[in-house]
C-alpha cells in the first residue's frame, strides 16, 4: 500500500510538472485563459496522465506485487487479495478511470484472468464502495462517481472477455433486471458479461419498474429472467414483479433466477419470492441458466 501511495503521489507531481493532473477536478481555467487554451491544456493534462501511468504507476505496482507475492502464492492462479480490492476501490474514488485500468493491467500482466478480475476484484470493489458509504467513510456523490468508473472499466474489458467464449449453436435469451427500487446494479452488469461470453443474447434493464419489466417479458421471448437484490426491504416488490413476469411471459416455462448480496446471505428466501434458483455469481448464473434452458428444451 505504501508503494501504491508513493506511485500515485509521484503521478500527481509528474502531471503537475508537465501541466497535467491525475484528477480532472484539479483542472481549472485561469482568469485570463481562453476557452481554446483550456482545450489544449486539457489535452496536455491527459497526455501527461497517460505518460505518468506508463512511466510511474505500472512499474511501481509491478515491483510491489512481485516482491510481496511471488514467494507466497502461485502468480497465475492467485486471487486478488482483500488489500487489492480495497486499493481498487480507493483508486476509483480518488482518480479517473485510467488509473484503475492501469492497476487492473498490472494484475492481468501477473497472470490474473479476466474472469477472476470480474468475480474477485471488480464485484468486491463495488461492495467495498457500498460499505464505505454505509459506514459514512465516503459520501453518496463520491461513491456514485466511483461506481460509474467501475462500470466504465467493466465496459472496457467487455470485448476481450466476450471473445474468450465459444459461439453457441443454440439461441438462448435472458432478461436481467434489478428488483424494483433497487439501486445496486453493478452485479447485474457482471452477470450480463458472463452470459454474453457463454453465447446468450441478453437484454439488461436495471432500474426498470414492474410495468416496464412486465412489458418486456410479454413482448419478447426469454428463456430466463434474472433479478438482483441487496436488501430485505424490497422482497415484497421482488415477489410482485416475479409474479407479473410469470403471468405475462411469452415463454410459459420461463426460469427465474435471483442473486445479489441478500440472496447470497439468505438463499432460502428464493422460494419465498417465487424464484427457481439462486445465482451466487456470474459463473453460477451461467451454469443455472444453461441447466434451466436445457431442461426445458428436453421437456418440449
C-alpha positions in Angstrom: 0.0 0.0 0.0 2.9 2.4 0.8 4.4 2.0 -2.7 0.9 2.4 -4.2 0.5 5.7 -2.4 4.0 6.7 -3.5 3.2 5.9 -7.1 0.0 8.0 -7.0 1.9 10.9 -5.4 4.6 10.7 -8.0 1.9 10.7 -10.7 0.4 13.9 -9.3 3.9 15.5 -9.2 4.8 14.4 -12.7 1.5 15.6 -14.1 1.9 19.0 -12.3 5.3 19.4 -13.8 4.0 18.6 -17.2 0.9 20.8 -17.0 -1.4 17.9 -16.1 -3.1 16.4 -13.1 -4.3 12.9 -12.3 -7.7 14.1 -11.3 -10.0 16.1 -13.6 -11.2 18.1 -10.5 -7.8 19.8 -10.3 -8.2 21.2 -13.8 -9.4 24.8 -13.7 -9.3 27.6 -16.3 -7.4 30.6 -15.1 -9.0 34.1 -15.2 -7.0 35.1 -18.3 -7.2 31.8 -20.1 -9.3 31.5 -23.2 -11.6 28.5 -23.9 -9.4 27.3 -26.8 -6.4 27.4 -24.5 -8.3 25.3 -21.9 -8.9 22.6 -24.5 -5.3 22.5 -25.4 -4.4 22.4 -21.7 -6.8 19.6 -21.1 -5.3 17.6 -23.9 -1.9 18.2 -22.3 -3.2 17.0 -19.0 -4.5 13.8 -20.5 -1.2 13.2 -22.3 0.7 13.8 -19.1 -1.7 11.4 -17.2 -1.0 8.7 -19.8 2.7 9.2 -19.6 2.6 9.1 -15.8 0.6 5.9 -15.7 3.0 4.2 -18.1 6.2 5.5 -16.6 5.4 5.6 -12.9 2.3 3.7 -11.7 2.6 0.5 -13.6 6.4 -0.1 -12.9 6.0 0.6 -9.2 3.0 -1.6 -8.8 4.8 -4.4 -10.7 7.6 -4.1 -8.2 5.5 -4.2 -5.1 3.4 -7.2 -6.3 6.4 -9.1 -7.5 8.3 -8.6 -4.3 5.4 -9.3 -1.9 3.7 -12.2 -3.5 5.9 -14.2 -5.8 7.1 -16.4 -2.9 3.7 -16.7 -1.1 1.3 -17.9 -3.9 1.0 -19.0 -7.5 1.0 -16.0 -9.7 -1.3 -17.4 -12.4 -3.9 -18.9 -10.1 -3.8 -16.2 -7.4 -7.0 -14.4 -6.5 -6.8 -10.7 -5.8 -6.3 -10.1 -2.1 -8.6 -8.1 0.2 -6.0 -5.3 0.2 -6.0 -5.2 -3.6 -9.8 -4.9 -3.6 -9.6 -2.0 -1.2 -6.8 -0.4 -3.3 -9.0 -0.5 -6.4 -12.0 0.9 -4.5 -9.7 3.8 -3.3 -8.4 4.4 -6.9 -11.9 4.8 -8.4 -12.9 7.1 -5.5 -9.9 9.4 -5.9 -8.8 9.2 -9.6 -10.0 8.9 -13.1 -10.7 5.5 -14.6 -7.4 5.4 -16.4 -5.5 4.9 -13.2 -7.8 2.0 -12.1 -7.4 0.5 -15.6 -3.6 0.6 -15.2 -3.9 -1.2 -11.8 -6.0 -4.0 -13.5 -3.5 -4.2 -16.3 -0.8 -4.9 -13.7 -2.8 -7.8 -12.2 -3.5 -9.2 -15.7 0.2 -9.0 -16.6 0.8 -11.0 -13.4 -1.4 -13.8 -14.9 -4.8 -13.0 -13.3 -7.6 -13.9 -15.7 -10.4 -11.6 -16.7 -12.8 -14.0 -15.1 -11.0 -13.6 -11.8 -10.9 -9.8 -12.3 -14.6 -9.7 -12.8 -15.6 -12.0 -9.9 -12.9 -11.3 -7.3 -11.8 -7.7 -8.0 -14.5 -5.6 -9.7 -17.5 -7.1 -7.9 -15.9 -7.0 -4.4 -14.7 -3.4 -5.1 -18.3 -2.4 -5.8 -19.3 -4.0 -2.5 -16.5 -2.2 -0.7 -17.7 1.1 -2.0 -21.1 0.4 -0.7 -19.6 -0.5 2.7 -17.7 2.8 2.7 -20.9 4.7 2.1 -22.9 2.8 4.8 -20.0 3.3 7.3 -20.1 7.1 6.5 -16.5 6.9 5.2 -17.4 8.2 1.8 -20.3 10.4 0.7 -23.0 9.4 -1.7 -21.9 11.5 -4.6 -18.3 10.3 -4.5 -19.4 6.6 -4.3 -21.8 7.2 -7.2 -18.9 8.6 -9.3 -16.6 5.7 -8.3 -19.2 3.1 -9.3 -19.6 4.8 -12.7 -15.8 4.5 -13.1 -16.1 0.8 -12.3 -18.9 0.4 -14.8 -16.7 2.2 -17.4 -13.8 -0.2 -16.6 -16.1 -3.2 -16.9 -17.2 -1.9 -20.4 -13.6 -1.5 -21.5 -12.9 -5.2 -20.5 -16.2 -6.5 -22.0 -14.9 -7.1 -25.6 -11.9 -9.2 -24.7 -13.9 -11.1 -22.1 -16.7 -12.0 -24.5 -14.0 -13.0 -27.1 -12.9 -15.8 -24.7 -16.3 -17.6 -25.2 -17.2 -20.1 -27.7 -20.0 -19.4 -30.3 -23.3 -21.1 -29.3 -25.3 -23.1 -31.8 -28.5 -22.6 -29.8 -30.2 -19.2 -29.4 -30.8 -18.5 -25.7 -32.2 -15.2 -24.4 -32.1 -13.7 -20.9 -33.6 -10.6 -19.3 -31.6 -9.2 -16.4 -33.1 -6.6 -14.0 -32.6 -5.3 -10.5 -35.5 -5.6 -8.2 -37.9 -2.6 -8.5 -36.5 0.1 -6.2 -33.0 -1.5 -6.1 -30.1 1.0 -6.6 -27.3 -1.5 -6.6 -26.9 -2.6 -10.3 -23.3 -3.5 -10.7 -23.9 -7.2 -10.1 -26.4 -7.2 -12.9 -23.7 -5.9 -15.3 -21.3 -8.6 -14.2 -23.8 -11.4 -14.8 -24.6 -9.9 -18.2 -20.9 -10.2 -19.2 -20.8 -13.8 -18.2 -24.0 -14.8 -20.0 -22.8 -13.0 -23.2 -19.5 -14.8 -23.0 -21.5 -18.1 -22.8 -23.3 -17.2 -26.1 -26.5 -15.8 -24.6 -28.4 -12.9 -26.1 -29.0 -10.6 -23.1 -31.4 -7.7 -22.5 -30.4 -5.7 -19.5 -32.9 -3.4 -17.8 -31.5 -2.2 -14.4 -33.8 0.3 -12.8 -36.9 -0.8 -14.7 -40.2 -0.7 -12.8 -42.8 -3.5 -12.5 -44.8 -2.4 -15.5 -41.7 -2.0 -17.7 -40.4 -5.4 -16.8 -43.9 -6.9 -17.4 -44.0 -5.3 -20.9 -40.6 -6.7 -21.8 -41.5 -10.2 -20.6 -44.7 -10.1 -22.6 -43.2 -8.6 -25.8 -40.0 -10.8 -26.2 -39.2 -14.5 -25.6 -36.8 -15.1 -22.8 -35.6 -18.5 -21.5 -34.5 -17.0 -18.2 -35.3 -13.8 -16.3 -32.8 -12.7 -13.6 -33.2 -10.3 -10.7 -30.7 -8.8 -8.2 -31.5 -7.7 -4.7 -29.3 -6.3 -2.0 -31.7 -5.7 1.0 -34.6 -7.5 2.6 -36.9 -4.4 2.5 -37.5 -4.9 -1.3 -38.6 -8.6 -1.0 -42.3 -7.8 -1.5 -41.6 -5.7 -4.6 -39.5 -8.6 -6.0 -42.1 -11.2 -5.3 -44.7 -9.0 -7.1 -42.6 -8.5 -10.2 -41.7 -12.2 -10.4 -45.5 -12.9 -10.3 -46.0 -10.4 -13.1 -43.3 -12.0 -15.2 -44.7 -15.5 -14.9 -48.2 -14.3 -15.8 -47.2 -12.2 -18.8 -44.2 -14.0 -20.1 -44.3 -15.3 -23.8 -42.4 -18.3 -22.5 -44.8 -20.4 -20.3 -41.7 -22.2 -18.8 -39.6 -19.2 -18.2 -37.0 -19.7 -15.5 -36.4 -17.1 -12.8 -33.0 -16.6 -11.1 -32.3 -14.3 -8.2 -29.0 -13.1 -6.9 -27.2 -10.2 -5.2 -26.0 -9.7 -1.6 -29.3 -10.5 0.1 -29.7 -13.9 -1.6 -26.0 -14.8 -1.2 -26.7 -14.5 2.6 -30.2 -15.8 2.5 -30.6 -18.3 -0.3 -33.6 -19.9 1.3 -35.6 -16.8 0.6 -35.6 -17.5 -3.1 -38.6 -19.8 -2.7 -40.5 -17.0 -0.8 -40.4 -14.7 -3.9 -41.2 -17.4 -6.4 -37.8 -17.9 -7.9 -36.4 -21.1 -9.3 -32.7 -20.8 -8.4 -30.2 -18.6 -6.7 -27.2 -17.5 -8.7 -24.3 -16.7 -6.4 -22.1 -15.1 -9.0 -21.7 -14.7 -12.8 -20.3 -18.2 -13.3 -23.1 -19.8 -11.2 -25.7 -17.7 -13.2 -24.5 -19.2 -16.4 -24.5 -22.8 -15.1 -28.0 -22.5 -13.7 -29.4 -20.6 -16.8 -27.9 -23.2 -19.1 -29.3 -26.1 -17.0 -32.7 -24.5 -16.9 -32.8 -23.8 -20.7 -31.5 -27.3 -21.4 -34.0 -29.0 -19.2 -36.9 -27.1 -20.7 -35.7 -27.9 -24.2 -35.6 -31.6 -23.4 -39.1 -31.4 -21.9 -40.6 -30.0 -25.1 
